[in-house]
């Protein structure tokens, strides 16, 4: 069965620090990969997605992710975080039509 | 487009009561998903529909949970009887099979508290 593993459960960064959140998945077939963000009290929003082509994907708000097939990884990065990036981040894989989410990473950005 | 609409946004009920959560997907979308979010288990898929037909309900925790989609613009998730451990945020999402990457669009969620 497919699964998604997010390595960091809680991350605390100062503003302007660089961010990298790890995500690994286990699935042998063709996958579509997603990062969703959930701001406090809000619903899930799509940050970026990968389904084919350039393995470096750019999303909204300066986020990017790199798909490394050999490592089954899809890590999320941002060179300089802002206080407004405080949120929970979910990596997800889709095979077929249903999303399989990781447990999420809670990011706190301090001023 | 209004996006995925869920109601109610908050529900507080007592153990043993019936709870009905509602979802209106984005017009034209042919897939509808129900997820549950808890601190302990994270985001879990409960059930999903394609063209109003349930495809996979293996995530439904037990017989107390049921979901229906009587038409393309409406779905319900019912819990009867409710229990405190059902307290969670329930999200509905929809997607269009003709789109690239099968992106799902999420509603605002229903925060359910069972006392």
Boltz contact constraints between the chains, C-beta under 6 A:
constraints:
  - contact:
      token1: [A, 32]
      token2: [B, 101]
      max_distance: 6.0
  - contact:
      token1: [A, 32]
      token2: [B, 102]
      max_distance: 6.0
  - contact:
      token1: [A, 43]
      token2: [B, 106]
      max_distance: 6.0
  - contact:
      token1: [A, 43]
      token2: [B, 108]
      max_distance: 6.0
  - contact:
      token1: [A, 43]
      token2: [B, 109]
      max_distance: 6.0
  - contact:
      token1: [A, 44]
      token2: [B, 106]
      max_distance: 6.0
  - contact:
      token1: [A, 49]
      token2: [B, 101]
      max_distance: 6.0
  - contact:
      token1: [A, 51]
      token2: [B, 101]
      max_distance: 6.0
  - contact:
      token1: [A, 94]
      token2: [B, 102]
      max_distance: 6.0
  - contact:
      token1: [A, 97]
      token2: [B, 31]
      max_distance: 6.0
  - contact:
      token1: [A, 97]
      token2: [B, 102]
      max_distance: 6.0
  - contact:
      token1: [A, 98]
      token2: [B, 45]
      max_distance: 6.0
  - contact:
      token1: [A, 98]
      token2: [B, 48]
      max_distance: 6.0
  - contact:
      token1: [A, 99]
      token2: [B, 104]
      max_distance: 6.0
  - contact:
      token1: [A, 101]
      token2: [B, 43]
      max_distance: 6.0
  - contact:
      token1: [A, 103]
      token2: [B, 42]
      max_distance: 6.0
  - contact:
      token1: [A, 104]
      token2: [B, 42]
      max_distance: 6.0
